[in-house]
C-alpha cells in the first residue's frame, strides 16, 4: 500500500521538475495518457517486465496508468527548459525486516528515448536518493536491472548502489541509507 510520504515526494534539480505524475502532468498542461505513450516505447521498455514491453497506444497506456495508480506512487520528470516529459520514477514500498515501521523503497525508472545520453537518469535517481536520505523511515532503496543493461547499472552505481543479488533475469542493486539499519 502506498504511503503518503512517498506519494508526496517532490524533487527539483537544475534540469528537472519531478512530482506525483497526475499533479505534474496537470501543472504542465500534459495529458498523462499521451505522456505514457511518448515515454513507453519499444526501445525504452525492452529491459522491463514482459507485460510492460512494446509500444503503448492510448488504450494500453490508460490501463497501465490505472494499474500503477492502484499499485504504487509514480513520479513524472519534466525538463525545466523545454517543458517536455522526460521520465518516470516508479516507487514500490516494502516494509523493512526490522519491524520498526521502516521502509525499503524499490525503484524503477524509465527515461524517454529522446532524453537518452544526457545524464537525466542519474540526475533523477540522485535527486530521489537525496530526498530519501532526509526521510528517517526509509532505510534502503533497491533497484532491479536486467543483466547487460550497462546504462542502468552505471546510473545505480553512480548513485552509491551496490549489487546485492544476482539472478538470471535480474540483478538487484541496493543502497543502505542509514548506518546500522537493515532492510
N, C-alpha and C positions, 0 to 999 in steps of 0.2 A: 504494500500500500504506500502511495506517495505521501511524503511528509510535506507540510507547508514550507519547511526550511529550504529544501532543495527546489521546490516549485517556485519559490520567491527569489531564487538566485538571479541577480543582475550583474553582468560583467561589462567592463569597459576597458578597452585598450586603445592605444593611439589609432589603430585602424579599424577596430570592431566595436559594435554595439551589440550586446547579447542579452537576451532575456527570454521569458516564457514565450513560446512561439506564437500563440494567439495574440498576446499583447503587442509583441514586436511587429508582427505582420500588420496588425491594425494601425499601429502608430506610424508605420512607414508606408501605409496605403497599398499593401500587398495582399493578394488572395492566397491563403495558405495552400489550397489545392494546387495553384499554379506554381508556388514556391517548391512544393514537394516534387511536382512533375519536372521542374527545371533541375533540381539537385539530384534526384534519384534517377540515374540513367544507367544504361548497361555498363558503362565504364566505372561509375562511382560505386556500383553495388556488387561488382564482381567478386569481392572478397567477403561479402556479407553472407548471413544465413541464406540458404537456397530460396526460401519463400520471400526474401527481400530482393532477390536479383532480378535484373532486367529493367526495361523501360517502364515508366508509370504513365498511364493516361489518367484522366480526371476521376473516373470511377475507382480505379485501383488506389489512387492517391487518397481519395476520400475515405476508403475503407482502412488504409494504413494509418491515417490520422486518427480515426476513431479508435483503433486498437492501441496506438501509442497513448492517446488521452486516458484510456482506461488502465493502462499498464504502468506508465512511468512518466515523470516530467521530461519534456523535450524543450530544448532551448534553440532559438534561431539566432544565427550570427548574420549581421548586416555590415557590409563595407561602408564605413562612415563617409568616404569620399564619393562613392558612386551611388550609394543607396541601394545597391544590389544585394540580395540574399546570397551568402557565400558558404553557409554550412549549417549543419545541425549537430547538436550535442544531446545525446540521449542518456539519461541518468536512471539507473536502477538502484534502488536502495535495498540493502540486505542487512539484517541485524548482525552485529559483530558477535563473535562467540563468547564474549566476556560477560554477557548477561547484565550489563550496566546501562542498557538503553543506547549504546553507541552504534554507529552505522559504518558499514563498508559501502562505498559507492562504486558500482560497476558502471563504467562509462563506455559509450560508443560515440564515434563522431564520423560525420560524412562531410566532405568538402566538395563543393561544386567543381566540376571538371574545369570550368573557366577560371577558377581561382587556384588551380594546382601550381606548385612551384614557387609560390610567393611567401611561404612560411606561415600561412594562416592557420594551419592545423596546430603547429607548435605554439603559436600565439594564443589560440583558443584554449587548448589544453592547459597551457601555462597560466592563463587567467583563471581557469576553474581551480587549478591546484592552489593558487594564491588565495582564492576565496575560501576553499575548503580548509586551508590551514588556520583560518580565523574562526572556524566553527569547531569547538571542542568536542561535539558529539560525533564528528566524522573522524574515524581513526585511520581509515585507509581508503585508497582508490585503486581499483583494478581495471584492467582493460585487456580484452582478448584480441589476438592478432592471428590471422591466418599465416602459417609458416610461409616464408618467402615474401611477405608483404613488407619489404625493407623500408619503405617510406613511413609506414605506421610504426614500425619498430624504432626508427630514428626519432619520431615525434615523442614517443613514450620515454625512451632513454634520455633524450634531451631534457625532459621534464622530471628526471630523477627516478623513473620507474625501473625496476629490475625484474628479470624473468623469474617467476616463482613456480611455474608449472609448464611442462611441455606435453603436447599431445599431437596426435596425427592430424587433427583438423584445426587445432588452435593452441597457441602458446599464450599463457596468462602472464601479464606484467602487473606488478604491484608497487605501490608507493605507500609506505607507512608514514603517517602524518605526525603522530605524536609518540615520542620516545616512551617505551615501556607499554605501549598499547598492543593488543593482539586481536586481530580480526577473527 
